[in-house]
């Protein structure tokens, strides 16, 4: 989100979309940070499981994909492989 904050002046239409099921603590921390940075109009959170039918719609609408996996073994995740296909 810091990157979006830094780029919003140069790219006023920039939008940060977070998609996928999360937990309450994760969602709360994201929403808190969005408000803290004043990014409310640049941010959307879709907090639900994304079906295989809907996933391509989200992936195709993105200019950049970011996967926040911390463990290297998750780099073979189906989500990542679908995203780069």
MIMAR-486432 format. One record per residue: residue number from 0; residue in one letter; x, y, z of N, C-alpha, C in turn. Coordinates in pm, 1 decimal, padded with zeros to 6 digits, always signed. Layout:
// MIMAR-486432
r i = NUM | aa = A | npx = X | npy = Y | npz = Z | capx = X | capy = Y | capz = Z | cpx = X | cpy = Y | cpz = Z;
...
//
This chain:
// MIMAR-486432
r i = 0 | aa = X | npx = +00080.4 | npy = -00117.8 | npz = +00000.0 | capx = +00000.0 | capy = +00000.0 | capz = +00000.0 | cpx = +00085.7 | cpy = +00125.5 | cpz = +00000.0;
r i = 1 | aa = X | npx = +00205.0 | npy = +00115.1 | npz = +00055.1 | capx = +00294.2 | capy = +00231.1 | capz = +00052.0 | cpx = +00326.8 | cpy = +00270.4 | cpz = -00090.8;
r i = 2 | aa = X | npx = +00341.0 | npy = +00172.0 | npz = -00177.7 | capx = +00371.0 | capy = +00201.7 | capz = -00317.8 | cpx = +00254.5 | cpy = +00275.2 | cpz = -00382.4;
r i = 3 | aa = X | npx = +00132.4 | npy = +00230.4 | npz = -00357.0 | capx = +00014.1 | capy = +00298.5 | capz = -00410.2 | cpx = +00011.5 | cpy = +00441.5 | cpz = -00358.7;
r i = 4 | aa = X | npx = +00040.9 | npy = +00460.2 | npz = -00233.5 | capx = +00043.9 | capy = +00593.7 | capz = -00175.0 | cpx = +00146.5 | cpy = +00682.1 | cpz = -00245.4;
r i = 5 | aa = X | npx = +00262.1 | npy = +00626.0 | npz = -00274.9 | capx = +00367.2 | capy = +00702.0 | capz = -00342.4 | cpx = +00331.3 | cpy = +00734.3 | cpz = -00488.0;
r i = 6 | aa = X | npx = +00256.4 | npy = +00646.0 | npz = -00552.3 | capx = +00225.8 | capy = +00662.0 | capz = -00693.8 | cpx = +00095.8 | cpy = +00737.4 | cpz = -00723.2;
r i = 7 | aa = X | npx = +00011.3 | npy = +00757.7 | npz = -00625.0 | capx = -00119.9 | capy = +00816.3 | capz = -00651.6 | cpx = -00111.5 | cpy = +00959.3 | cpz = -00704.9;
r i = 8 | aa = X | npx = -00006.5 | npy = +01031.4 | npz = -00672.6 | capx = +00010.6 | capy = +01166.2 | capz = -00727.3 | cpx = +00038.0 | cpy = +01163.8 | cpz = -00877.0;
r i = 9 | aa = X | npx = +00122.1 | npy = +01071.3 | npz = -00919.9 | capx = +00157.8 | capy = +01058.9 | capz = -01061.5 | cpx = +00049.8 | cpy = +00985.5 | cpz = -01140.4;
r i = 10 | aa = X | npx = -00016.9 | npy = +00891.3 | npz = -01075.8 | capx = -00121.5 | capy = +00810.8 | capz = -01139.2 | cpx = -00249.8 | cpy = +00821.9 | cpz = -01055.8;
r i = 11 | aa = X | npx = -00327.4 | npy = +00928.1 | npz = -01074.7 | capx = -00444.6 | capy = +00951.1 | capz = -00989.5 | cpx = -00552.9 | cpy = +00843.6 | cpz = -01000.6;
r i = 12 | aa = X | npx = -00550.2 | npy = +00763.7 | npz = -01106.6 | capx = -00649.0 | capy = +00657.0 | capz = -01123.1 | cpx = -00600.3 | cpy = +00522.4 | cpz = -01071.7;
r i = 13 | aa = X | npx = -00484.4 | npy = +00520.6 | npz = -01005.4 | capx = -00430.5 | capy = +00394.0 | capz = -00954.4 | cpx = -00530.9 | cpy = +00331.6 | cpz = -00857.5;
r i = 14 | aa = X | npx = -00540.6 | npy = +00200.0 | npz = -00865.3 | capx = -00634.3 | capy = +00130.9 | capz = -00776.7 | cpx = -00570.9 | cpy = +00002.1 | cpz = -00725.9;
r i = 15 | aa = X | npx = -00589.7 | npy = -00021.3 | npz = -00598.6 | capx = -00533.1 | capy = -00137.0 | capz = -00529.5 | cpx = -00647.9 | cpy = -00230.3 | cpz = -00494.2;
r i = 16 | aa = X | npx = -00647.7 | npy = -00347.6 | npz = -00551.8 | capx = -00754.3 | capy = -00445.6 | capz = -00531.5 | cpx = -00697.9 | cpy = -00565.7 | cpz = -00458.0;
r i = 17 | aa = X | npx = -00753.6 | npy = -00596.0 | npz = -00342.4 | capx = -00712.9 | capy = -00712.6 | capz = -00264.4 | cpx = -00826.4 | cpy = -00812.9 | cpz = -00272.7;
r i = 18 | aa = X | npx = -00794.7 | npy = -00930.2 | npz = -00328.0 | capx = -00897.5 | capy = -01030.1 | capz = -00355.5 | cpx = -00864.4 | cpy = -01160.0 | cpz = -00283.7;
r i = 19 | aa = X | npx = -00965.9 | npy = -01221.9 | npz = -00228.9 | capx = -00949.8 | capy = -01353.6 | capz = -00168.0 | cpx = -00991.9 | cpy = -01354.5 | cpz = -00022.7;
r i = 20 | aa = X | npx = -01023.8 | npy = -01473.9 | npz = +00023.2 | capx = -01066.7 | capy = -01491.1 | capz = +00161.5 | cpx = -00950.9 | cpy = -01461.0 | cpz = +00255.3;
r i = 21 | aa = X | npx = -00981.7 | npy = -01390.5 | npz = +00360.1 | capx = -00881.4 | capy = -01360.1 | capz = +00461.5 | cpx = -00943.0 | cpy = -01382.3 | cpz = +00598.1;
r i = 22 | aa = X | npx = -00878.1 | npy = -01331.4 | npz = +00696.9 | capx = -00937.0 | capy = -01339.7 | capz = +00830.7 | cpx = -00963.3 | cpy = -01198.0 | cpz = +00881.9;
r i = 23 | aa = X | npx = -01036.8 | npy = -01187.9 | npz = +00989.9 | capx = -01076.6 | capy = -01056.3 | capz = +01042.2 | cpx = -00957.4 | cpy = -00968.9 | cpz = +01076.7;
r i = 24 | aa = X | npx = -00856.8 | npy = -01028.3 | npz = +01137.8 | capx = -00738.8 | capy = -00950.6 | capz = +01176.6 | cpx = -00667.4 | cpy = -00895.2 | cpz = +01053.5;
r i = 25 | aa = X | npx = -00652.6 | npy = -00977.9 | npz = +00950.4 | capx = -00588.0 | capy = -00934.9 | capz = +00825.6 | cpx = -00667.3 | cpy = -00821.3 | cpz = +00762.0;
r i = 26 | aa = X | npx = -00800.2 | npy = -00840.2 | npz = +00750.5 | capx = -00884.3 | capy = -00737.4 | capz = +00689.6 | cpx = -00880.7 | cpy = -00608.2 | cpz = +00769.9;
r i = 27 | aa = X | npx = -00885.3 | npy = -00618.4 | npz = +00901.3 | capx = -00881.3 | capy = -00499.1 | capz = +00986.4 | cpx = -00751.6 | cpy = -00422.7 | cpz = +00968.1;
r i = 28 | aa = X | npx = -00640.8 | npy = -00494.9 | npz = +00960.1 | capx = -00511.9 | capy = -00427.9 | capz = +00944.4 | cpx = -00502.4 | cpy = -00358.4 | cpz = +00808.4;
r i = 29 | aa = X | npx = -00556.8 | npy = -00420.9 | npz = +00705.1 | capx = -00555.4 | capy = -00359.0 | capz = +00572.3 | cpx = -00640.6 | cpy = -00232.8 | cpz = +00572.2;
r i = 30 | aa = X | npx = -00760.8 | npy = -00243.3 | npz = +00623.5 | capx = -00852.6 | capy = -00129.0 | capz = +00623.7 | cpx = -00796.3 | cpy = -00014.5 | cpz = +00707.8;
r i = 31 | aa = X | npx = -00735.4 | npy = -00048.3 | npz = +00820.3 | capx = -00672.6 | capy = +00054.9 | capz = +00903.5 | cpx = -00562.9 | cpy = +00128.1 | cpz = +00826.1;
r i = 32 | aa = X | npx = -00478.9 | npy = +00052.8 | npz = +00757.5 | capx = -00367.6 | capy = +00113.4 | capz = +00681.4 | cpx = -00419.3 | cpy = +00197.2 | cpz = +00565.1;
r i = 33 | aa = X | npx = -00522.3 | npy = +00149.3 | npz = +00497.4 | capx = -00582.3 | capy = +00224.7 | capz = +00386.7 | cpx = -00631.9 | cpy = +00359.9 | cpz = +00436.4;
r i = 34 | aa = X | npx = -00702.5 | npy = +00360.3 | npz = +00547.6 | capx = -00753.2 | capy = +00485.5 | capz = +00605.3 | cpx = -00640.0 | cpy = +00575.6 | cpz = +00651.1;
r i = 35 | aa = X | npx = -00539.4 | npy = +00514.4 | npz = +00713.0 | capx = -00424.6 | capy = +00589.4 | capz = +00762.5 | cpx = -00353.2 | cpy = +00663.7 | cpz = +00649.2;
r i = 36 | aa = X | npx = -00343.3 | npy = +00600.4 | npz = +00533.9 | capx = -00274.8 | capy = +00660.1 | capz = +00418.4 | cpx = -00367.1 | cpy = +00743.7 | cpz = +00330.5;
r i = 37 | aa = X | npx = -00496.0 | npy = +00744.9 | npz = +00361.3 | capx = -00590.4 | capy = +00821.8 | capz = +00280.2 | cpx = -00612.3 | cpy = +00760.8 | cpz = +00142.7;
r i = 38 | aa = X | npx = -00615.1 | npy = +00628.0 | npz = +00135.8 | capx = -00627.4 | capy = +00558.0 | capz = +00007.6 | cpx = -00766.9 | cpy = +00501.6 | cpz = -00017.8;
r i = 39 | aa = X | npx = -00865.8 | npy = +00544.3 | npz = +00057.9 | capx = -00998.6 | capy = +00483.8 | capz = +00049.1 | cpx = -01051.5 | cpy = +00480.8 | cpz = -00094.0;
r i = 40 | aa = X | npx = -01036.0 | npy = +00587.7 | npz = -00168.8 | capx = -01087.8 | capy = +00589.5 | capz = -00306.6 | cpx = -00999.7 | cpy = +00511.0 | cpz = -00404.4;
r i = 41 | aa = X | npx = -00884.5 | npy = +00466.9 | npz = -00358.4 | capx = -00792.0 | capy = +00390.6 | capz = -00442.2 | cpx = -00789.9 | cpy = +00242.1 | cpz = -00404.7;
r i = 42 | aa = X | npx = -00883.6 | npy = +00198.8 | npz = -00324.6 | capx = -00875.4 | capy = +00065.2 | capz = -00266.1 | cpx = -01009.4 | cpy = -00007.4 | cpz = -00269.2;
r i = 43 | aa = X | npx = -01004.0 | npy = -00136.9 | npz = -00303.7 | capx = -01120.8 | capy = -00224.3 | capz = -00295.2 | cpx = -01076.3 | cpy = -00356.1 | cpz = -00233.2;
r i = 44 | aa = X | npx = -01158.1 | npy = -00407.3 | npz = -00142.1 | capx = -01130.8 | capy = -00537.4 | capz = -00079.3 | cpx = -01245.7 | cpy = -00631.6 | cpz = -00111.7;
r i = 45 | aa = X | npx = -01215.4 | npy = -00740.2 | npz = -00180.4 | capx = -01312.6 | capy = -00846.4 | capz = -00207.8 | cpx = -01273.9 | cpy = -00962.4 | cpz = -00117.4;
r i = 46 | aa = X | npx = -01341.3 | npy = -00971.8 | npz = -00005.3 | capx = -01303.4 | capy = -01067.3 | capz = +00098.5 | cpx = -01391.3 | cpy = -01191.8 | cpz = +00089.9;
r i = 47 | aa = X | npx = -01364.7 | npy = -01270.3 | npz = -00011.1 | capx = -01439.8 | capy = -01394.2 | capz = -00029.9 | cpx = -01355.3 | cpy = -01490.7 | cpz = -00110.6;
r i = 48 | aa = X | npx = -01390.8 | npy = -01616.3 | npz = -00104.7 | capx = -01325.0 | capy = -01715.8 | capz = -00188.6 | cpx = -01361.7 | cpy = -01684.9 | cpz = -00333.5;
r i = 49 | aa = X | npx = -01263.3 | npy = -01684.6 | npz = -00420.7 | capx = -01286.5 | capy = -01654.2 | capz = -00561.6 | cpx = -01292.8 | cpy = -01785.4 | cpz = -00639.0;
r i = 50 | aa = X | npx = -01404.5 | npy = -01807.9 | npz = -00705.5 | capx = -01424.3 | capy = -01932.0 | capz = -00780.5 | cpx = -01334.3 | cpy = -01934.9 | cpz = -00903.6;
r i = 51 | aa = X | npx = -01313.2 | npy = -02053.7 | npz = -00956.0 | capx = -01232.5 | capy = -02069.7 | capz = -01076.9 | cpx = -01292.6 | cpy = -01992.8 | cpz = -01194.3;
r i = 52 | aa = X | npx = -01424.2 | npy = -01975.5 | npz = -01194.1 | capx = -01490.5 | capy = -01902.7 | capz = -01302.2 | cpx = -01463.4 | cpy = -01751.9 | cpz = -01293.6;
r i = 53 | aa = X | npx = -01459.6 | npy = -01699.1 | npz = -01171.8 | capx = -01438.9 | capy = -01555.3 | capz = -01152.0 | cpx = -01291.8 | cpy = -01514.7 | cpz = -01154.6;
r i = 54 | aa = X | npx = -01203.9 | npy = -01606.2 | npz = -01118.5 | capx = -01062.4 | capy = -01572.6 | capz = -01105.4 | cpx = -01003.7 | cpy = -01506.9 | cpz = -01230.3;
r i = 55 | aa = X | npx = -01028.2 | npy = -01560.0 | npz = -01350.9 | capx = -00970.8 | capy = -01495.0 | capz = -01469.9 | cpx = -01015.8 | cpy = -01349.8 | cpz = -01488.6;
r i = 56 | aa = X | npx = -01136.0 | npy = -01317.2 | npz = -01444.9 | capx = -01184.1 | capy = -01179.2 | capz = -01457.0 | cpx = -01099.0 | cpy = -01083.8 | cpz = -01373.5;
r i = 57 | aa = X | npx = -01066.4 | npy = -01125.0 | npz = -01253.1 | capx = -00980.9 | capy = -01041.9 | capz = -01167.8 | cpx = -00838.8 | cpy = -01034.0 | cpz = -01223.2;
r i = 58 | aa = X | npx = -00786.2 | npy = -01146.5 | npz = -01265.0 | capx = -00649.0 | capy = -01148.9 | capz = -01315.6 | cpx = -00634.2 | cpy = -01065.8 | cpz = -01442.6;
r i = 59 | aa = X | npx = -00730.8 | npy = -01074.1 | npz = -01531.8 | capx = -00724.3 | capy = -01000.1 | capz = -01657.7 | cpx = -00743.0 | cpy = -00849.9 | cpz = -01638.6;
r i = 60 | aa = X | npx = -00806.0 | npy = -00810.4 | npz = -01529.7 | capx = -00827.2 | capy = -00667.6 | capz = -01505.6 | cpx = -00704.2 | cpy = -00600.2 | cpz = -01445.3;
r i = 61 | aa = X | npx = -00607.5 | npy = -00678.3 | npz = -01404.2 | capx = -00490.1 | capy = -00624.3 | capz = -01334.7 | cpx = -00376.9 | cpy = -00591.7 | cpz = -01430.7;
r i = 62 | aa = X | npx = -00307.2 | npy = -00484.1 | npz = -01400.0 | capx = -00183.3 | capy = -00451.8 | capz = -01471.0 | cpx = -00063.8 | cpy = -00514.8 | cpz = -01399.8;
r i = 63 | aa = X | npx = -00076.4 | npy = -00531.0 | npz = -01269.0 | capx = +00029.2 | capy = -00589.1 | capz = -01186.1 | cpx = -00035.2 | cpy = -00685.4 | cpz = -01087.8;
r i = 64 | aa = X | npx = +00026.1 | npy = -00800.6 | npz = -01068.7 | capx = -00020.6 | capy = -00897.4 | capz = -00968.9 | cpx = +00084.0 | cpy = -00909.2 | cpz = -00859.7;
r i = 65 | aa = X | npx = +00038.9 | npy = -00906.5 | npz = -00735.7 | capx = +00127.5 | capy = -00923.3 | capz = -00621.1 | cpx = +00071.2 | cpy = -01035.5 | cpz = -00535.3;
r i = 66 | aa = X | npx = +00152.8 | npy = -01133.4 | npz = -00509.0 | capx = +00114.6 | capy = -01243.7 | capz = -00420.5 | cpx = +00200.4 | cpy = -01231.6 | cpz = -00296.1;
r i = 67 | aa = X | npx = +00136.1 | npy = -01224.6 | npz = -00180.6 | capx = +00211.6 | capy = -01200.2 | capz = -00057.2 | cpx = +00245.0 | cpy = -01328.2 | cpz = +00017.6;
r i = 68 | aa = X | npx = +00301.0 | npy = -01424.2 | npz = -00052.2 | capx = +00343.9 | capy = -01547.4 | capz = +00012.5 | cpx = +00480.4 | cpy = -01526.4 | cpz = +00075.7;
r i = 69 | aa = X | npx = +00493.5 | npy = -01568.3 | npz = +00199.7 | capx = +00621.5 | capy = -01556.3 | capz = +00268.4 | cpx = +00707.4 | cpy = -01680.9 | cpz = +00252.1;
r i = 70 | aa = X | npx = +00643.8 | npy = -01794.6 | npz = +00231.2 | capx = +00717.5 | capy = -01920.3 | capz = +00219.9 | cpx = +00750.6 | cpy = -01949.5 | cpz = +00073.7;
r i = 71 | aa = X | npx = +00875.3 | npy = -01980.3 | npz = +00046.9 | capx = +00919.0 | capy = -02005.8 | capz = -00090.4 | cpx = +00848.6 | cpy = -02124.4 | cpz = -00154.0;
r i = 72 | aa = X | npx = +00814.8 | npy = -02226.9 | npz = -00074.4 | capx = +00752.7 | capy = -02345.9 | capz = -00132.6 | cpx = +00614.1 | cpy = -02316.0 | cpz = -00189.2;
r i = 73 | aa = X | npx = +00556.0 | npy = -02201.2 | npz = -00154.6 | capx = +00425.1 | capy = -02165.3 | capz = -00208.9 | cpx = +00435.8 | cpy = -02100.5 | cpz = -00346.7;
r i = 74 | aa = X | npx = +00556.7 | npy = -02085.5 | npz = -00397.8 | capx = +00574.3 | capy = -02024.8 | capz = -00529.0 | cpx = +00521.0 | cpy = -02113.9 | cpz = -00640.2;
r i = 75 | aa = X | npx = +00482.6 | npy = -02236.2 | npz = -00609.3 | capx = +00419.8 | capy = -02324.0 | capz = -00708.4 | cpx = +00268.6 | cpy = -02327.5 | cpz = -00690.0;
r i = 76 | aa = X | npx = +00216.6 | npy = -02231.2 | npz = -00615.8 | capx = +00073.9 | capy = -02221.7 | capz = -00590.5 | cpx = -00003.4 | cpy = -02212.5 | cpz = -00721.4;
r i = 77 | aa = X | npx = -00121.4 | npy = -02273.3 | npz = -00725.1 | capx = -00206.1 | capy = -02266.2 | capz = -00844.4 | cpx = -00245.7 | cpy = -02122.3 | cpz = -00874.7;
r i = 78 | aa = X | npx = -00264.8 | npy = -02040.4 | npz = -00772.1 | capx = -00298.9 | capy = -01899.4 | capz = -00793.5 | cpx = -00187.7 | cpy = -01827.5 | cpz = -00868.0;
r i = 79 | aa = X | npx = -00064.5 | npy = -01850.9 | npz = -00829.0 | capx = +00048.4 | capy = -01786.3 | capz = -00897.7 | cpx = +00060.6 | cpy = -01839.5 | cpz = -01040.4;
r i = 80 | aa = X | npx = +00053.1 | npy = -01969.3 | npz = -01056.5 | capx = +00064.4 | capy = -02026.6 | capz = -01190.6 | cpx = -00047.3 | cpy = -01976.8 | cpz = -01282.3;
r i = 81 | aa = X | npx = -00167.8 | npy = -01963.6 | npz = -01229.8 | capx = -00278.7 | capy = -01909.2 | capz = -01308.9 | cpx = -00252.2 | cpy = -01762.2 | cpz = -01341.1;
r i = 82 | aa = X | npx = -00202.2 | npy = -01688.0 | npz = -01245.2 | capx = -00176.5 | capy = -01546.5 | capz = -01264.6 | cpx = -00072.6 | cpy = -01516.5 | cpz = -01370.8;
r i = 83 | aa = X | npx = +00024.8 | npy = -01603.2 | npz = -01387.2 | capx = +00129.3 | capy = -01578.4 | capz = -01486.5 | cpx = +00100.8 | cpy = -01644.6 | cpz = -01620.2;
r i = 84 | aa = X | npx = -00008.2 | npy = -01720.2 | npz = -01626.4 | capx = -00042.2 | capy = -01789.6 | capz = -01751.7 | cpx = -00094.1 | cpy = -01693.3 | cpz = -01855.8;
//
